């Protein structure tokens, strides 16, 4: 392989983009100011029709919700109206997260 590019993804859950931008600009959030000045940023959107929790497992696994099957923290059991907690999938078992 050639040269690999390092990528750092920082996700801010429920952060107000306007406040973050304002506080970064006025120096209240100096680390955000530095990151925004040197990197790229953009909004995330949830897949249509799915709970907001479906986007995070997509980041962790690099899979769409149809593959990782995390549509919501609680799901409706197929063929009924009973709620059930999602079970682990092979994708979630094989994924490792490392915090540096």
Helices and strands as residue ranges (DSSP letters): H 17-25, H 30-38, H 54-61, H 65-68, E 75-76, E 83-84, H 90-94
